[in-house]
């Protein structure tokens, strides 16, 4: 499909890790597919005239497009390759897009690319496993004892939330509080994003 800058890929892994994350962050309140949120999120941006998939993860063995080697943390890949990783293992990827009123300008798209590549991927920002675990807590994430953001390490939804906040498409807050499901619920409920496609075995592209 034709991706746009700022698109969010909401990945629903079918493996044990993906199922634990999805069920561990499930909610009975949001309607439809957001009751059981994604296990991982990635962000699309424009690089050298093409769209690339950017993320922070430890679960990808493919070399990063920018760094040339497999990394654990912030990295970039071809969208079709990463989508295939999920679809071929019985998972799916939902694509969420900024609603028409909130679409990025050309200048904002360039800023998006600079933020992700220059601030996170090029410096080799590592994965924040501890932050990922804390973000999934039911009560502690809302307490005053929850640690402040540390953008020197990032888990997947922390990276996406930090960038979306910097682009002023989301209220500024501690991005470490957002696990993938909570992030998508807020973006959809506030009218910033909407689901535009589901990529799975029946519709792989």
N, C-alpha and C positions, 0 to 999 in steps of 0.2 A: 504494500500500500504506500501511498504518498504521505510521508511524515512531515510534520511542521515543527519549527523550533518551539521548544517548551512542551511538546507532547510528553506525557508520562506513561511509561510502560509498567502496568501493574501485573506482576508475574505470579502465577498460582502454581507453585511446584507440587508435583504429585509424590515426591520422595518423602522420606520420614521427616527430614528437617523442615521441608515446606509445610507439611501437614501440622506439625507441632506449632509453628509460627501462626498459621492461619486460624487454627482452633484456639490457640492461646490468646489471640487478640480478637476473637469473635465477640459480637454484641447482639443482643436481642432487640435493640431499639431501632437502628437504621433499617429502612425498607430494602427489599430486594437483595442484590448481590453484595451490598456493603455490610450485610450481617456477618458474612465470612469474608474478611478482607484478604488482600494479597500477602504472599510471603516475602516479596521483594519488589522494589521499585527502581526504575531507571529513568533517565532524562535525555530527551533528544535535543541535539544542537547542531548547528551548521558549521562545518569545518572543511575548508578548501573546496567549497562548492558542493558538498554532499552532506547528507544527514548522517550523524553518528550516534551511537547508543553510549551514554556515559553512566557510570555507576560506581558504587563502592561495595566490593564483595570479596569473599575468600573462596567462592565456589565456582570460579571460572578458570579453566586450564589453558585457554587460548591466549596468545600474546596480545598485549595491549597495543592498539594501533599507533599510539604516540611513543611508547617506551620500547616497543619491540620485543618484550619478554613477558611471560606471565607474571602477574603481580597480585599481592593481597592488599586490597585497598582501592583507591580511586583509579579508574581505568576507562578505556574507550574501546568500542568494538563496532563491527558492522551490524546493523540492526537485524538483518535476516539471519545471521549466524546465531545470535543470542536467542532470537525467537525460536529458531529450530531446536536449540538446546532444551527448551521447555516443551515444545509441541511433540518432539520425538520421544520424550519421556513421559507422555500422557498428561502433561500439564497444559496450561493455556496462558495467553498474554492478552489482557484487556488494554486498549489504548484510550487514554483520557486526554482530551484536548481543551485548551482554553476556550471558553465561550466567546462568541463573536465580539461582544463588548470589551472583553479583556485581552484580545489578541495582542501579541507583541509587535511593536514597531520595528523597523529595520535596525534602528540604533539599539533598541532593547535586545534584539536577537544577537547583535554583535557583543553586547555586554554579557549576555548569557554565555556565549562561547568563551569569552575572556575569563569569566569567573570560574567556570568549570575547568578549563584547560590550564590557565595560568596560576590559579590559586590552589587547585586540588590535584590535578593529574601530573602536570610537569614537576611539581615539587615532591611527588611521591608520597602523598598523604596516605597513611596506613589505615587499616580497618579498625573500628572501635568496637570490639566484642563486648566489653563491659557496658558501654553505653547502649548497645543493642539490647542487652538483657534487661537493663534498668528501664528502658522505654516500654517494655512489655508488661511492667508491673501494673496492677489494677489500682492501687491506692498510693503507693510511694511516689509515683511520678507526679502527683498533684501536691505533694507535701513541700514545705519550705526547706526540707533537708535534701531535696533532690539537687544533685550537683549542677553547677553552671555549665554552659556550653564550652567545649574545647574543640575548635575547628582544626587542630593539629592531628586529630584522628576522627574518622567519620564512619558511621554505618550508613546503610543505603538511604533510608528515609530522612536521616539527619542531613545528608548532602542535599537531597532534593528540597527539603524544607528551607534550608539556609539560603539556597539560590532563589527559590520562589519568594521568600521574604525580601531578599535584596532587590528583586524586581518589583516589589510592592504589589504583588498579587496575593498576599497573605499577611495578616497582622503580624508584626514583629514580636517574637517571643523566643523562648529557649527551644531551638530546633531539636535538641536531644530528647525532648519529651514526646516526639512524634514517631511512633512505629508506623509501618506501612499502612495498616488499616485506618488508624486515627487520622493520618495525613490525608488520605483519599476522602474519608468521610467529611472532614472539614472543608476541603476544596470543593467538593460537590455540593454540600449543604449551603455554602456561602455563594454559590452560583459562579464560581471562578472556572470550574472544569466540568466537563460532561464526557460520558463514555461515548466513543464514536465507532469502535470496532472491537471484536473479539476474535483472536487468532488462535485456532486450535486444530486438531486433526482434520476436522471437516472444512475448515477455512484457514489454511496455513499462511496465507499472505493476502 
